Amino acid sequence: MQDEPMDKKDFCGDCHLSGSVFESMTDAVYLIDPHSSRVVDANRAAYESLGMTRNEVVDQSVLSLNKDVIGLDQWQAIAAEILKKGGFTFAGRHKRKDGSDFPVEIVTDVTEIGGQTLLLSVARDMSHYERHRDYLTDNDHIRTLLLNESSDGLWDWNVVDNTLFLSRQWFRMLGYGPNEIEHPTLDTWRDSVHPDDLERVVGLLQSHMQGKTSRYEAKYRLRSRDGSYRWVHDRGSVAERDDQGHACRVIGLVLDITESQQYAEQLLRHSRHDDLTGLHNRRAGYELFETYLAQSRERGATLQVVMFDLDHFKRLNDLHGHQNGDRAIQHFAQILQGELRESDLFFRWGGEEFLLLLPETGRVDAVALVRRLLNCFSESRFVSDNGETIQLTCSAGIASYPQEGDSIRALVSAADKAMYRAKQAGRNRVA
C-alpha cells in the first residue's frame, strides 16, 4: 500500500533537521515523494542553483528538474531501487529555469518523517570540480585513453589557434587516408557537416562553450570522401578555460550511427506508412486529419473529405487472386497520387478504401476534381499477372466541413454514406 502524499506543513512540523541547518547547507537538498516524484521541500541552495524560488520548486515533479530521468516509468524504476537498497548515488544533470543545465552528483537516502516515507537527495554541483578538470587537460593521457577506447573518431579543438586534431579513426570513418587532409582546422569539420544540420549543430557547440549546458551533444550528418553522408552521434566538453572563463580547448568523440539511424528511420516509416502503397497509413492519416481540421477551423475555411472504394473488389480477388487485388490497390494509389496537389492529403483508410482531404476547396470544385480522378482511373490500363486486361473502376463520396460535421467521425461517416449512395446508383461515380 502506497503512502499518502505529504503536505509541506507536515514536513516542516516534524523535520528532524532544524530549519537553520537545512537552509545553511551549501549543497542542494531535496525531499521527494518516491511514488509521485513530487518535491516536498528544498533548501535555499537547491532552488537558487536552479534560478528559481522555493514556491517554483516545491510541489512540482522532480522529472521537470532532472534532464536525465524521462517519464514517470523510469522514475518509478529508480525509486523502487532506492527503496530496496536504502540509498543510491548517481550522476545526472539538473535543469535551470532559463533552460541551461549543469552536472550534479546526487546521493539519495530513504528517510521517514511524520510517518511518511520520503527520499532525501543531496545534489552537488560538479561544474567546477577541479580534479576532474586537471585530469582532462592532460593532453597525452586523455588522447591515449580515448584513442584506445574509441572505435570511431576523437577530435581535439584548440580554440586559441583554431587547430583541430582528428584521430585516424575519424578519417577512416569518412573514407580518408590518415594523412590525406593536412593541418585540419574547425573549417575542415564545418565543411563536412550537412548544410541542413550545420546551424543547429554549431549552435549546440557554442551553447556549451558559453557554459549554458554541461556538455555538447548532437546527432547530425557528416560528408564522406565519396560524397555520401554518414549519421554520427557527437559528444564533447570544454576541457580548459582561460581566466575570463572563455573556452580554450574542447575534446569530443564522434560515433558512426548510420546503421542504427537508418534502422530507426525504417521503423518510423513502417509505423506511419502503408507497406503496400507507400501512402500514410490510417494512424498517421488520422493525426494529419486532425491538423487539417484544426487549420480549417482556425481559418474559417472549407474542407472536403472524399471516401474512395474500389468497385467489385471482392470479385476481383475471387477471380484473379489476392496478389492481383494488391496490385490493383497499388495501381489506384499511383494513379491518384500523380493527379493531386501538394496541399491535398491522400492516405489509405483500410482495405480497398482511401481518404482524400481537399483543404480550402469548394464543393463544386471538389466534385469536378473527383470526377476527373475517377475517369483517369477507369481509363488506365491494368493488366493481371496472366496478361489479362481488367477494367477497374471506383466510387466516391464527398462530405464538406462544416456543413456535414465538425469532427473526423462525423465527416468520415457522411463521406462513407455518400460513397455507398454512389455504388447504389451504378458505381464509377461520385455522390
N, C-alpha and C positions, 0 to 999 in steps of 0.2 A: 504494500500500500504506500503510495507516494505521500510525502509530507505536504501539508498545505502551505501555499506561499506565505511568506512572512512580510509583514509591514515594516517599513523603516523605523517606525516608532518602537516596535518590539525589539529590534536590534539595539537601538540606542539605549533602551532601558536596561537591557540585560548584558550589554557588552562586557567581556572580561578585560578588554584593554581600555584604559582611561582615554577620554577624548583627546587629551593633550599628547599622549604617547602616539595614538593613532594618527593625529594630524602632523606631528613633528617628524615622522619617518621620512627619510629622503627618497626611499623607493616607493613606487606606486603600489597601493594596496587596494584590493577589491574583495568584497564579499558577494558571492554569486550563488543563486539558486541552481543546484545541479540539474534539476528536472526541466525548468522552463528557460534556462540560460539568462534569467533576469539579474541585472546588477542590483543588489540590495543596498549596498553603500560603497563609497570610495573615499579615500583621503584626498587631501589637497594636492599632494604630489601626483596622484593619479589623474584627476580632472584637469590640472594645469598642464600636464605633459601632453594632453590631447587638445589643448587650446579650448577647453570647454568650462562650463560652470558645473557645480555639483548637480544641480537640477537637470542639466542636459545629459548627464551620465547615468544617474540613478533611475532605475525602472526601465531602462532600455536593455535590449538583448546584448549580451557580450559578443554575439556574432557580428554586430554592426561595428565593433571596435577592433576585432582581430581579423586581419586580412587573410590569414592562412586557414581559418576554420570557416567552411562554407556549408550552410544548411544545418537545420536542426538535427538531422540524422547523424551527421558527422559529430556534432557537439555531444549528442547523447551517447555515442560510442566512446568518446573521450571521457565524458563524465562518469560513465559506468566503470571505466578502467581506473579512474582516480578513486572512486568509492571503493572499488575492490582492493586496491593496493594501499589506500590510506594516504597517498601522496604521489606527486608527479612533477617532473621537471622537463620542460621542453622549450625550444626556441621558436619565436614567431615574429610577426610584425604587427604593430598597433597603428591604427589609422587616426590621424588628427582630424579636427573639424574642417580644416581647409583642404582635405583630400590627400595630403602628404602622409608618408608613413616612416617608421623608424624601427630598427631591430630591437627585440627585447628577449631576455631570458626570464622565463616565468616558473616560479616554484609554487606549487599548489598543494595545500593540505586540507584535510577534512576536519571540520570543527562542528560543534553543536552549540547553538545559542538559543536560549529560550525554548528548548525542545525542538528546534528546527535544525536539520542537517544542512550545512552550508559549506561552500568551498571558499577557503581563504587563499587568494592568489597574490603573490608579491612579484611584481614585474620590474625588472631592472633594465634601464635604457643602455643598450650596448653600442650606441653610436660612437662613443669616444673611448672605446676600450683600447688603451694604448699598446698593450702587449700584443693584441691581435694585429694592430696596425704595423708595429715594428716587424712582426713576422711576415706580413705581406710585402713590405718594402725591401726584403732581402731578395734581390734580383736573381741570383744564382739558385737559391733554394727554391723559390716559387716556380721558376721556369723548369727546373729539374723535376720537381714534383708533378706539375701539370703535364709536362711532356710525357712522363711515364704513365700518367693516369688517363690521358686523353687519346681517344681513337680517332678524333676528328681534328679540330683546329684550335690552337691557342693564339690569342692576339695580345699585344702589349703596346699600348699607345703612350708615347712620351708627348704630353700636350705642349710642353715648353718649346721643343724644337720641331714638333709635328712629325716625328719619325714613328714608324709603325713596324713592330716586329711581328711577323706572321710565321707560324711554325710550318714545318714540312707537311704536316697533316692537313693544314689549311689549304696549301697549294694542291696537294694530291686530291683532296675532296672536290676541287673545282677543275681538275684535269690539267693542272700546270706542272711543269718540272720545278724542282725546289729552287733553282737559280734563274728561272725564266723571267721573273719580274725583279729587277734590281732596285734597291733603295725604295721600298714601298712607303707611302705616306697615307694619311687618312683618306686622301682622294682616291687612292688605289681601291680601298674598300668602298667608298661612297659611289664610285663609278660602277661598281659591280652590283649594287643594290637595285632591285627592280624599281623603275620610276614611280609606280603606284604605291610603293611601300616607303620610299625614301623619307618623305616629310614626317610621317608618323614615327619611324624608327629614330631619326635624328632628334625628334622632339623628346622621345623617351630617354635617349642618351643624355641630352642636355639637362633634362629634369633631374636625373640622378646626379650629374656633375654639380648642379646648383644646390644639392642637398635636400631636394624635395622628396626623394624616395630613397629607401635604404639600399637598393640595388637596381641595376639596369637589366631589363629582361624584355626580349622581343622575339616574335616569330615573323619571318619575312623571307623573301626570295633573293638568292644570290646568283648572278650570271656565271655560268661555267665557261671554260675555254671554247667549247663548241657552240656557244650562243644560247644553249638551253638554260633553264633556271632550276636551281635546287632549293627546296624549302629547308630552312635552318632554324634552330632554336638557339638564340644568342643570349648569354648571361655574363654579367661583369660587374665590377665595383671599383670605385676610386680607391687606389692603394696609397696615394700620397697627396697631401695638400700643402700649400705654402702657408706662411704666417697669416695671410689675409683670408685663408680658407678656400682659395681657388684650387681647383683640381690640377695636379701636375702630372699625374700618371694614372692610367686606367688599365686594368687587366681583365680579360674575359676568356670564356670558352664558347665556341660555336659548334653545335652538334647537327649533323645531317639528319633531318627528319622527313626527307622526301617520301620515303616508302610509307611511313605511318600517316603522313598528311594526305597522300593520295588515297589510302585506305579509308581514312576518316571522311574524305570528300565523297567517296563511293557510297559509304554508309549513309551519309546525309542525303545524297541524291536518291538512293534507294528508298529512303524513308519518306521522301516528298514527291517522287515521280513514279508514274505508272511504268512498269517494266516493259509492257507490250508496245505502248505508243510513244513513250518518252515525254508525254504531257504531264502536267501536275496531276497528282492523284487526288482522290476525294478529300483526304485530310488537309493537304496543302491548299487545294482549291477552296475549301470551306473557310480557311483562315483568310485567304485573299478576298473571298466574297465579303467577309465582314469588313475588310478595309474599304473595298469599293462602295459598300452600302453606307459606311460611315462618312466617306467623302461626298457621296451624293446628298446625304442629309445636311452636311455642313454647307455645301454649295447651293442647296436648294435645286439640284439638278435631277433630271430623269435618269433612270437606269433600266435597260431592257434585259430580261432574263429569258434565255432561249433554251428549251429542253429538246435534244435530238434523240431519236431512237431509230436504229436500222430496221427497215421493214422485212418481215418474214425471216428473221434471223434464225429462229429455231429450225425452220425448214432448210435453211442453208447449211446448218450444222448437221442435220439428219441426212441430207442428200450428198453433201460434199465433204463432211468430216470437220472436226473441230479445228484442225490446222488451217483449213481454208476460212473458217469462221474468224480465227485470229488474224489472218491476213486481210480479211475484209475490214475488220476494225482498224488495223494499221492503215489500210488504204484510205478509209474515210478520214482518219485523223490527218493524214498527209495532205489530202485534197483541201480540207478546210483551212489548215494552217497556212497554206500558200495564198489564201484569199483574204485573210483578216488583217486588221490594223494592229500596230504595236500596242495601242491602248486597250484593245479587247482582251478579255481573259477567257481562254478556252481550255477546259480540262475534262478528264474522264470522270463521270459520276459513278459508274459501275456497270459491269456487263457491257451491253451494246448501247448504253445511254451516255450522253455527253451534255455538259452545260456550257453555254456561251454567255458572257456578260458584255453588254454594249453600253459603256458609260456615255452620258450626255448625248444620247441618241433618241430621237422621237419615235413613236410607234410606227408611223408611215415609213420612215427610212429603214427601220428595223425589219419590217415585213418585206420591203424590196430587197434588202441585203440577204435575208434568209432564203427568199425565192431564188435568188441568183446562186447561192451556195448549193441549194438542192438540185438545181439544174446542172451545175458543174459536176456534182457527184453522180447524178444519174447518167450524164453523157460521158463520164470517164470509163475507160476500158479496164475491166477486171477479168483476169484470166486465172482459172483454177490451176492446181498442181498438175492435173492431167491434160492441160491445154484447152479446156472448155471456157468460152467466154460467157460470163454470168452477168445478167442485168441486175444492178444494185440500186436501191432507192432508200430514201429516208424520210421520216415525218418529223415535224417540228411544232412546238407550241411556244407562244410568247406570253410573258407576263410583264407588266410595267410597274415600276416603282415611281410614285407612291400609290397609284390607282388600285393595284391588285394586292397590296400588302406593304407592311413596314418592317418585315422580318424575313430572314432567309427561309424559314419554314413556310411562311405564307406564300412567298413568291415562287418557291420551287413547287409547292403544291398546285398553285394556279397554272404554272407553265406545264406541269405534268398533265393536268386535266385538259388543257388546251391541246397538248400533243396527242392525247387519246382521241379527242374530237377529230383531229386531222386524220388519224388512222381510220376512224369510223366513216369518215367522208370519202375514203378511197385511197388513202396513203399517198406518199410522194407529194406532200403539200404542207403548208403552214397554217395553223389556226391561231 
